[in-house]
Amino acid sequence: MSAVSDTARPLPEEHAKAERQGPLKWLLARFGEQMPKGLYARALIIIIAPMVLLQSVLTFVFLERHWQTVTHRLSTGTVQNIAMLIDMYEELPKQHNVAMLTGLAAKNLGLRVRFAPGEDLPQVRSKPFFDLLDTTLSDELERRIGRPFWIDTVGRSDFVDIRIKLEDAVMHVLARRSQTYASNSHIFIVWMLGTSVVLLTVAILFLRNQIRPILRLAYAAESFGKGRPMPEDFKPRGAREVRQAAHAFVEMRDRIERHVEQRTLMLAGVSHDLRTILTRFRLQLAMMEEGSELEAMRADIDEMQAMLEDYMAFAKGDSGEAIGYVDIGEILNEVSSQAHGGKADLEGKTVDVRMENKPLVVRARRHAFKRAISNLVNNAARFADTVRITAAKSDGILTIEVEDDGPGIPEDERELVFRPFYRVDRARNQDSGSTGLGLAIARDITRIHGGDITLDQSSLGGLKAVLKVPV
């Protein structure tokens, strides 16, 4: 499993294909790119989008139907009362009607009425844009009274000023806003927004509790894929489907661990039996007389011993080693020091170590990680005179490059050399001391750590092995 992957993005040719299929599909593809990728964000959108749409429809229906209807009826009732007062003012004797109408309007109709003889109407003001009250009230005054009038719906916060031109006076009417239009719409808005906030809070808390088990399962799977122990407190939680997935993962992990343990125990038994036979061979050779044939047989036994160790390392994968903090610089220095003795492949070779980040400390299996790097360096030194090792850490990825000036590997065989026992006969031919498992073991150890190894052309002219692991 390679932990180094790019974020999935539509390629340019995919854009061109979508454009050829039609503008709608192209727009949908571009819209999909902008949508959030996380499950938590998508679930919130699934909850919030219908809620916003529903509230928008309800608000429109309320303002367009209920509020407008109630405002129209209230304006109609107020204008009818004014029309009745005008009729009474014109029909009753003048000496009694003013005081009586003013008292009746204040007591029974809730209107403040005043008559101003000889007064003219003020200049007509422009009506407020999108003012439902001004439009509705003006229409009712024109339809039911049919006299010149002047209204002010914005001058005073709590009242509406209405002035009507009569034959000998101007009638002043002050009516409360609550008498002319539905003034409780803000209550509806407050309740709507308040309930929305409560519902969204509950939805967010509920979603977080539902997403958390999924994230813990993903973290446990990632840790297991990198060869790290799972969290001690991990157990199936959450919804039924999430618990089923967690149970399936735990069972899969147990089966894999049992399989690896059984294979390791079996190979350990085979290794023990073979080592016993090799030890017997050594004892028998020790009792024989020295000679050239004896030296050749001892060399064959040593080679068999080395092959057996390589087979065991490949089969086991060093997965039993505990994970700890490892100084990569220290490991590289140990590997490069083998060039000054103690390792035949590196003896007399030039090994250059470059560190871009110091100190470079990561969590890994120390002995296994050192073995993977040593295999890459030994493989390079076996066919080259100069080996360059470069280590750096960036964006949570540890990258180690091993380059050489050897003959390299053909591009079509760079993936095949990671197969066990595969050899490149043309450039890196079969020689003594090589079992064909070095690169296979190195990749296996790297993948246990959640990374991978790739091969490329080196700037030195030979092969470049690039080891990447997440840290």
KAKARA-V999497 format. One record per backbone hydrogen bond with DSSP energy under -0.5 kcal/mol. NH is the residue of the N-H (numbers start at 1). CO is the residue of the C=O. If there is no record, write none. Layout:
{{NH/CO} {NH/CO}}
//
This chain:
{{3/1} {3/450} {5/3} {14/11} {15/11} {16/12} {17/13} {18/14} {19/15} {20/16} {21/17} {22/18} {26/22} {27/23} {28/24} {29/25} {30/26} {31/27} {32/28} {33/29} {34/30} {35/31} {42/38} {43/39} {44/40} {45/41} {46/42} {47/43} {48/44} {49/45} {50/46} {51/47} {52/48} {53/49} {54/50} {55/51} {56/52} {57/53} {58/54} {59/55} {60/56} {61/57} {62/58} {63/59} {64/60} {65/61} {66/61} {67/62} {68/63} {69/65} {70/66} {71/67} {72/68} {73/69} {74/70} {75/71} {76/72} {77/73} {78/74} {79/75} {80/76} {81/77} {82/78} {83/79} {84/80} {85/81} {86/82} {87/83} {88/84} {89/85} {90/86} {91/87} {92/88} {96/93} {97/93} {98/94} {100/96} {101/97} {102/98} {103/99} {104/100} {105/101} {106/102} {107/103} {108/104} {109/104} {109/105} {110/105} {111/105} {112/174} {113/111} {114/172} {116/170} {117/115} {118/168} {119/116} {131/128} {132/130} {135/131} {136/132} {137/133} {138/134} {139/135} {140/136} {141/137} {142/138} {143/139} {144/140} {145/141} {146/141} {150/163} {152/161} {160/175} {161/152} {162/160} {162/173} {163/150} {164/171} {165/148} {166/164} {166/169} {170/116} {171/164} {171/169} {172/114} {172/170} {173/162} {174/112} {175/160} {175/173} {176/110} {177/158} {179/176} {180/176} {180/177} {181/177} {183/181} {187/184} {188/184} {189/185} {190/186} {191/187} {192/188} {193/189} {194/190} {195/191} {196/192} {197/193} {198/194} {199/195} {200/196} {201/197} {202/198} {203/199} {204/200} {205/201} {206/202} {207/203} {208/204} {209/205} {210/206} {211/207} {212/208} {213/209} {214/210} {215/211} {216/212} {217/213} {218/214} {219/215} {220/216} {221/217} {222/218} {223/219} {224/220} {225/221} {226/222} {227/224} {228/223} {234/231} {243/239} {244/240} {245/241} {246/242} {247/243} {248/244} {249/245} {250/246} {251/247} {252/248} {253/249} {254/250} {255/251} {256/252} {257/253} {258/254} {259/255} {260/256} {261/257} {262/258} {263/259} {264/260} {265/261} {266/262} {267/263} {268/264} {269/265} {270/266} {271/267} {272/268} {273/269} {274/270} {275/271} {276/272} {277/273} {278/274} {279/275} {280/276} {281/277} {282/278} {283/279} {284/280} {285/281} {286/282} {287/283} {288/285} {295/291} {296/292} {297/293} {298/294} {299/295} {300/296} {301/297} {302/298} {303/299} {304/300} {305/301} {306/302} {307/303} {308/304} {309/305} {310/306} {311/307} {312/308} {313/309} {314/310} {315/311} {316/312} {317/313} {319/316} {321/318} {324/364} {326/362} {328/326} {328/360} {329/360} {331/327} {332/328} {333/329} {334/330} {335/331} {336/332} {337/333} {338/334} {338/335} {339/336} {340/337} {341/338} {343/338} {346/343} {347/343} {348/339} {349/346} {350/385} {351/349} {352/350} {352/387} {353/351} {354/389} {356/391} {361/359} {362/326} {364/324} {364/362} {366/364} {369/365} {370/366} {371/367} {372/368} {373/369} {374/370} {375/371} {376/372} {377/373} {378/374} {379/375} {380/376} {381/377} {382/378} {383/380} {384/380} {387/350} {388/403} {389/352} {390/401} {391/354} {392/399} {394/397} {397/394} {398/469} {399/392} {399/397} {400/467} {401/390} {402/465} {403/388} {403/401} {404/463} {405/386} {413/410} {414/411} {417/413} {418/415} {419/416} {421/436} {422/419} {422/436} {424/428} {425/423} {428/424} {429/427} {434/431} {435/433} {441/437} {442/438} {443/439} {444/440} {445/441} {446/442} {447/443} {448/444} {449/445} {450/447} {451/446} {452/468} {454/466} {456/464} {458/462} {461/458} {462/404} {464/456} {465/402} {466/454} {466/464} {467/400} {467/465} {468/452} {468/466} {469/398} {471/396}}
//
